């Protein structure tokens, strides 16, 4: 196991032990973890790297898009940048994405936000309102006003004062390019149908367990090609959005994710109609209903009652039991 994998494993296990919900995304993806805090309900889309400067522009743009559509906070958790190791309780940035070291990130999920930002010239903090700054020189107080309350931590430490610092504000990204120009022909057809059903915004992502995203009152993530259905299901469950596969024709669906063919999607009236269709055709919902209502636990018997294959039933049971929602 390399350093990045060890770091990723440590973060995942630490957050889970603290009671936070975590989905691990494996394979080629712009993010490695989706985390939901048990403290404040905030959701984080996380990329783990040993060196934050190894993050390239296109994966960073995908990370922005995913966070935007999931209304989550994008974060890169790393040990260092090319300039050296990352300091605790400091927020760095890479292509506009917040970058923090591992302990700082765990503290963020626990509800304790960092207080300093790394920028040109050093580290900066925002002094809380009402703080007595009379000990600062007039030029320093003027600088503080011009920077919106932000002052160099080094200069502040030199004065010997200990004012209250305001936490660094980190939230979901705004004004994000949805990437619609990257859609293929079939993806554009699906996106147009989702917009007709009521989605106010649709987007495309290259590196994720899904390739299409949409949002209105409901958030939607969909896949139009084979991929990791367990990750798609996990992300949809944790983020509280609709997750499904869109196919060009009718056929055998995915055992973990509801599927809808393009012709059926075209006949639906709105997103609420889509939601009802997906619930009716969700393998996990079918299995859960038989287990709960008829107290059936045999995969063979569940397969007979749901019309699913026994192999698919076993996959569904493994998934829902892992999430504790059987």
C-alpha positions as CSV (number, residue, x, y, z in Angstrom):
1,X,0.0,0.0,0.0
2,X,1.5,3.4,-1.0
3,X,1.5,6.6,1.0
4,X,-1.6,8.0,-0.6
5,X,-3.6,4.8,-0.1
6,X,-2.6,4.6,3.6
7,X,-3.5,8.3,4.1
8,X,-6.9,7.7,2.4
9,X,-7.6,4.6,4.5
10,X,-6.7,6.5,7.7
11,X,-9.0,9.4,6.9
12,X,-11.9,7.1,6.0
13,X,-11.5,5.0,9.1
14,X,-11.1,8.0,11.4
15,X,-14.2,9.7,10.1
16,X,-16.3,6.5,10.3
17,X,-15.1,5.9,13.9
18,X,-16.3,9.4,14.7
19,X,-19.8,8.5,13.5
20,X,-19.7,10.4,10.2
21,X,-21.1,8.9,7.0
22,X,-18.4,8.1,4.4
23,X,-18.6,6.7,0.8
24,X,-15.3,5.5,-0.7
25,X,-15.1,5.9,-4.5
26,X,-12.5,3.7,-6.2
27,X,-11.0,3.8,-9.6
28,X,-10.6,6.8,-11.9
29,X,-12.5,9.6,-10.2
30,X,-12.0,13.3,-9.4
31,X,-12.9,12.5,-5.8
32,X,-12.1,9.7,-3.4
33,X,-14.5,10.2,-0.5
34,X,-18.0,11.7,0.0
35,X,-18.4,12.6,3.7
36,X,-21.5,13.8,5.5
37,X,-20.9,15.3,9.0
38,X,-23.0,14.0,11.8
39,X,-22.3,17.4,13.6
40,X,-23.9,19.8,11.1
41,X,-25.0,17.8,8.1
42,X,-22.5,19.4,5.8
43,X,-21.3,17.2,2.9
44,X,-17.7,17.2,1.6
45,X,-16.4,16.0,-1.7
46,X,-12.8,15.0,-1.0
47,X,-9.8,14.3,-3.1
48,X,-6.8,12.8,-1.1
49,X,-3.3,13.5,-2.4
50,X,0.2,13.3,-0.9
51,X,1.1,16.5,-2.8
52,X,-1.7,19.0,-3.4
53,X,0.2,20.5,-6.4
54,X,-0.2,17.2,-8.3
55,X,-3.9,18.1,-8.8
56,X,-4.4,19.1,-12.5
57,X,-6.9,21.6,-13.8
58,X,-9.4,19.3,-15.5
59,X,-9.9,17.0,-12.4
60,X,-10.1,20.2,-10.3
61,X,-12.9,21.5,-12.6
62,X,-14.7,18.1,-12.3
63,X,-14.4,18.3,-8.5
64,X,-15.9,21.8,-8.6
65,X,-18.8,20.6,-10.7
66,X,-19.6,17.6,-8.5
67,X,-19.6,19.7,-5.4
68,X,-21.8,22.4,-7.1
69,X,-24.5,19.9,-8.2
70,X,-24.4,18.0,-4.9
71,X,-24.4,21.3,-2.9
72,X,-21.3,20.0,-1.1
73,X,-17.9,21.5,-0.1
74,X,-14.9,20.5,-2.3
75,X,-11.8,19.8,-0.4
76,X,-8.3,18.5,-1.2
77,X,-6.7,16.7,1.8
78,X,-2.9,16.6,1.4
79,X,0.3,16.3,3.3
80,X,2.3,18.9,1.5
81,X,2.7,21.3,-1.4
82,X,5.9,21.8,-3.4
83,X,6.8,24.5,-0.9
84,X,6.8,22.1,2.0
85,X,4.4,20.4,4.5
86,X,1.0,21.9,5.1
87,X,0.4,23.7,8.4
88,X,-2.4,22.7,10.7
89,X,-5.4,25.0,10.9
90,X,-4.5,26.7,7.6
91,X,-6.5,26.7,4.4
92,X,-4.4,26.6,1.1
93,X,-5.9,26.7,-2.4
94,X,-5.3,24.8,-5.6
95,X,-7.4,26.0,-8.6
96,X,-9.8,27.6,-6.2
97,X,-10.3,24.4,-4.2
98,X,-9.6,24.5,-0.4
99,X,-6.6,22.4,0.5
100,X,-6.0,21.3,4.1
101,X,-3.9,18.8,6.0
102,X,-5.6,15.6,7.4
103,X,-6.1,16.6,11.0
104,X,-7.5,20.0,10.0
105,X,-10.0,18.2,7.7
106,X,-11.1,15.9,10.5
107,X,-11.6,18.9,12.7
108,X,-13.6,20.6,10.0
109,X,-16.0,17.7,9.8
110,X,-16.2,17.7,13.6
111,X,-17.3,21.4,13.3
112,X,-14.1,23.2,14.1
113,X,-13.2,25.4,11.1
114,X,-9.6,26.6,10.4
115,X,-8.7,30.2,11.2
116,X,-5.9,31.1,8.7
117,X,-5.5,31.3,4.9
118,X,-2.3,30.8,3.1
119,X,-1.7,33.5,0.4
120,X,1.1,35.5,-1.2
121,X,3.2,36.9,1.6
122,X,2.4,34.4,4.3
123,X,-0.6,33.4,6.4
124,X,-3.6,35.6,7.0
125,X,-6.4,35.6,9.6
126,X,-9.6,37.6,9.9
127,X,-9.9,39.5,13.1
128,X,-13.3,39.3,14.8
129,X,-15.5,42.3,15.1
130,X,-15.2,44.3,18.2
131,X,-11.5,43.3,18.7
132,X,-9.5,46.1,20.3
133,X,-6.8,47.1,17.8
134,X,-5.6,50.3,19.4
135,X,-2.2,48.7,19.9
136,X,-1.8,48.5,16.1
137,X,-0.2,51.4,14.2
138,X,-2.5,53.6,12.0
139,X,-1.1,52.1,8.8
140,X,-1.7,48.6,10.1
141,X,-5.3,49.5,11.0
142,X,-5.8,51.0,7.6
143,X,-4.4,47.8,6.0
144,X,-6.8,45.8,8.1
145,X,-9.8,47.8,6.8
146,X,-8.6,47.5,3.2
147,X,-8.3,43.8,3.4
148,X,-11.8,43.3,4.9
149,X,-10.6,42.5,8.3
150,X,-7.8,40.2,7.2
151,X,-4.3,40.7,8.6
152,X,-1.0,39.0,8.3
153,X,-0.6,36.4,11.1
154,X,3.1,37.1,11.3
155,X,2.6,40.8,11.7
156,X,-0.1,40.3,14.3
157,X,2.1,37.8,16.3
158,X,4.8,40.5,16.3
159,X,2.6,42.9,18.2
160,X,2.1,40.3,21.0
161,X,-1.7,40.6,20.8
162,X,-4.1,37.7,20.9
163,X,-7.3,38.9,19.3
164,X,-10.3,36.6,18.4
165,X,-10.0,35.2,14.9
166,X,-13.0,34.5,12.7
167,X,-13.2,31.0,11.1
168,X,-12.4,30.7,7.4
169,X,-15.6,30.5,5.4
170,X,-15.7,27.4,3.2
171,X,-18.9,26.5,1.3
172,X,-20.2,24.9,-1.9
173,X,-18.8,26.5,-5.1
174,X,-20.9,29.0,-7.1
175,X,-20.9,30.1,-10.7
176,X,-19.4,26.8,-11.9
177,X,-19.1,25.9,-15.6
178,X,-21.4,22.8,-15.9
179,X,-19.4,21.3,-18.7
180,X,-22.3,20.8,-21.1
181,X,-20.0,21.3,-24.0
182,X,-18.4,18.0,-23.1
183,X,-21.6,16.0,-23.5
184,X,-21.8,13.3,-26.2
185,X,-24.9,13.0,-28.4
186,X,-26.7,10.5,-26.1
187,X,-25.8,12.5,-23.0
188,X,-27.2,15.6,-24.6
189,X,-30.5,13.8,-25.3
190,X,-30.7,12.7,-21.7
191,X,-29.9,16.2,-20.4
192,X,-32.5,17.8,-22.6
193,X,-35.1,15.3,-21.3
194,X,-34.1,16.1,-17.7
195,X,-34.5,19.8,-18.4
196,X,-37.9,19.1,-19.9
197,X,-38.9,17.2,-16.8
198,X,-38.1,20.3,-14.7
199,X,-34.3,20.4,-14.0
200,X,-33.1,24.0,-13.9
201,X,-29.5,23.0,-14.6
202,X,-27.7,20.0,-16.1
203,X,-24.0,19.3,-16.3
204,X,-21.4,16.8,-17.4
205,X,-18.5,15.3,-15.4
206,X,-15.7,13.1,-16.8
207,X,-14.2,11.5,-13.7
208,X,-16.8,10.2,-11.4
209,X,-19.1,7.1,-10.8
210,X,-21.7,9.1,-12.9
211,X,-21.4,11.3,-16.0
212,X,-24.6,13.5,-15.9
213,X,-25.8,15.7,-13.1
214,X,-29.0,17.8,-12.8
215,X,-30.6,19.8,-10.1
216,X,-33.9,21.6,-9.2
217,X,-35.7,20.9,-6.0
218,X,-34.2,17.4,-6.4
219,X,-30.6,16.6,-7.3
220,X,-30.0,14.0,-9.9
221,X,-26.9,12.0,-10.8
222,X,-27.0,9.5,-13.7
223,X,-24.8,7.2,-15.7
224,X,-25.1,6.5,-19.4
225,X,-22.4,3.9,-19.6
226,X,-21.1,0.9,-17.5
227,X,-19.4,1.8,-14.3
228,X,-19.2,1.3,-10.5
229,X,-22.8,0.9,-9.5
230,X,-22.0,0.5,-5.8
231,X,-20.3,3.9,-5.8
232,X,-23.1,5.6,-7.7
233,X,-25.6,4.1,-5.2
234,X,-23.5,5.1,-2.2
235,X,-23.1,8.7,-3.4
236,X,-26.9,9.0,-4.2
237,X,-27.8,7.6,-0.8
238,X,-25.4,9.8,1.2
239,X,-26.1,13.0,-0.8
240,X,-29.9,12.4,-0.8
241,X,-30.3,12.6,-4.6
242,X,-31.8,10.5,-7.4
243,X,-29.2,8.1,-8.8
244,X,-29.9,5.9,-11.8
245,X,-28.6,4.5,-15.1
246,X,-30.1,5.6,-18.4
247,X,-30.0,3.0,-21.2
248,X,-30.6,3.3,-24.9
249,X,-32.9,0.3,-25.0
250,X,-34.7,-2.1,-22.6
251,X,-32.7,-4.9,-21.1
252,X,-31.4,-6.3,-17.9
253,X,-30.9,-3.5,-15.3
254,X,-28.2,-2.9,-12.8
255,X,-28.6,-4.9,-9.5
256,X,-27.8,-1.9,-7.3
257,X,-29.1,1.1,-9.2
258,X,-32.5,1.6,-10.8
259,X,-32.4,1.9,-14.6
260,X,-34.7,3.7,-17.1
261,X,-34.5,3.5,-20.9
262,X,-34.5,6.6,-23.0
263,X,-38.0,5.9,-24.4
264,X,-39.5,5.5,-21.0
265,X,-37.7,8.7,-19.8
266,X,-39.3,10.6,-22.7
267,X,-42.8,9.6,-21.6
268,X,-42.5,10.8,-18.0
269,X,-44.1,14.1,-17.1
270,X,-41.8,15.7,-14.5
271,X,-39.1,14.9,-12.0
272,X,-41.6,13.7,-9.4
273,X,-42.9,11.2,-12.0
274,X,-39.2,10.1,-12.6
275,X,-38.7,9.7,-8.8
276,X,-41.8,7.5,-8.5
277,X,-40.7,5.4,-11.5
278,X,-37.2,4.9,-10.0
279,X,-38.7,3.9,-6.6
280,X,-40.9,1.3,-8.3
281,X,-38.0,-0.2,-10.2
282,X,-35.3,0.1,-7.6
283,X,-33.9,-3.4,-6.9
284,X,-33.0,-2.4,-3.3
285,X,-36.5,-1.2,-2.7
286,X,-38.0,-4.4,-4.0
287,X,-35.7,-6.6,-1.8
288,X,-36.2,-4.4,1.2
289,X,-40.0,-4.6,0.9
290,X,-40.0,-8.4,0.7
291,X,-37.7,-8.7,3.7
292,X,-39.6,-6.2,5.8
293,X,-43.2,-7.1,4.9
294,X,-42.9,-10.9,4.4
295,X,-39.9,-11.6,6.7
296,X,-38.2,-13.5,3.9
297,X,-34.4,-13.8,4.2
298,X,-33.5,-16.5,1.7
299,X,-31.9,-15.1,-1.4
300,X,-33.6,-17.8,-3.5
301,X,-37.1,-16.9,-2.1
302,X,-36.5,-13.2,-2.5
303,X,-35.5,-13.7,-6.1
304,X,-38.7,-15.7,-6.8
305,X,-40.8,-12.9,-5.3
306,X,-39.1,-9.9,-6.9
307,X,-38.2,-11.3,-10.3
308,X,-34.5,-10.5,-9.7
309,X,-31.8,-13.1,-10.2
310,X,-30.5,-14.8,-7.1
311,X,-27.0,-13.4,-7.8
312,X,-28.4,-9.8,-8.0
313,X,-30.4,-10.4,-4.7
314,X,-27.2,-11.3,-3.0
315,X,-25.5,-8.2,-4.2
316,X,-28.4,-6.0,-3.0
317,X,-28.5,-7.7,0.4
318,X,-24.7,-7.2,0.8
319,X,-25.1,-3.5,0.0
320,X,-28.1,-2.6,2.1
321,X,-26.8,-4.5,5.1
322,X,-23.5,-2.6,4.8
323,X,-25.4,0.6,4.9
324,X,-27.6,-0.6,7.8
325,X,-30.8,0.3,6.0
326,X,-32.4,-3.1,5.5
